[in-house]
Amino acid sequence: MRITIDLENDLISDVLSYTGETKKSPAVARVVEEFIKRQKAKEFGRMMMEGEFDYPSTAEEIQQLDR
């Protein structure tokens, strides 16, 4: 999908520098993908901390099963 966005030159320079890309489109795409991955990981961590996943076994019980 193609979109048009307005970004400050300094921001684009930083994006190019941090990603190592030489072209703007791949650099911006890479930054957006990384942002989404981090947000998903953050959300997963929050869900884990809030106990949204209910596992019937303890970590120790699972480790014993792996032996």
C-alpha positions as CSV (number, residue, x, y, z in Angstrom):
1,M,0.0,0.0,0.0
2,R,1.3,3.4,-0.8
3,I,0.7,6.4,1.4
4,T,2.0,10.0,1.6
5,I,3.2,11.3,5.0
6,D,4.9,14.5,6.0
7,L,7.9,14.0,8.3
8,E,10.5,16.4,9.6
9,N,13.9,16.1,7.8
10,D,15.6,15.4,11.1
11,L,13.3,12.6,11.8
12,I,13.8,11.0,8.4
13,S,17.6,11.4,8.9
14,D,17.4,9.6,12.2
15,V,15.2,6.8,10.7
16,L,17.7,6.3,7.9
17,S,20.6,6.3,10.3
18,Y,19.1,3.9,12.9
19,T,17.8,1.4,10.3
20,G,20.9,1.5,8.1
21,E,18.6,1.8,5.1
22,T,19.5,4.1,2.2
23,K,16.0,4.7,0.9
24,K,13.2,6.3,2.8
25,S,10.3,3.9,2.1
26,P,12.1,0.8,3.3
27,A,13.4,2.7,6.3
28,V,10.0,3.9,7.3
29,A,8.4,0.5,6.7
30,R,11.1,-1.1,8.9
31,V,10.5,1.4,11.7
32,V,6.7,0.9,11.6
33,E,7.1,-2.9,11.7
34,E,9.5,-2.7,14.7
35,F,7.0,-0.4,16.4
36,I,4.2,-2.9,15.9
37,K,6.3,-5.8,17.2
38,R,7.2,-3.8,20.3
39,Q,3.6,-2.9,21.0
40,K,2.5,-6.5,20.6
41,A,5.2,-7.6,23.0
42,K,4.3,-4.9,25.5
43,E,0.6,-5.9,25.3
44,F,1.5,-9.6,25.7
45,G,3.6,-8.7,28.8
46,R,0.8,-6.8,30.3
47,M,-1.6,-9.7,29.7
48,M,0.9,-12.1,31.4
49,M,1.3,-9.8,34.4
50,E,-2.4,-9.4,34.8
51,G,-2.9,-13.1,34.7
52,E,-5.0,-13.3,31.6
53,F,-3.5,-16.7,30.8
54,D,-4.5,-19.4,33.1
55,Y,-2.1,-22.4,33.2
56,P,-3.1,-25.4,35.3
57,S,0.6,-26.4,35.8
58,T,3.4,-24.6,37.6
59,A,6.7,-23.9,35.9
60,E,8.3,-26.6,38.1
61,E,5.7,-29.2,37.0
62,I,6.3,-28.3,33.3
63,Q,10.1,-28.6,33.7
64,Q,9.7,-32.1,35.3
65,L,7.6,-33.2,32.3
66,D,10.3,-32.1,29.9
67,R,12.9,-34.4,31.6
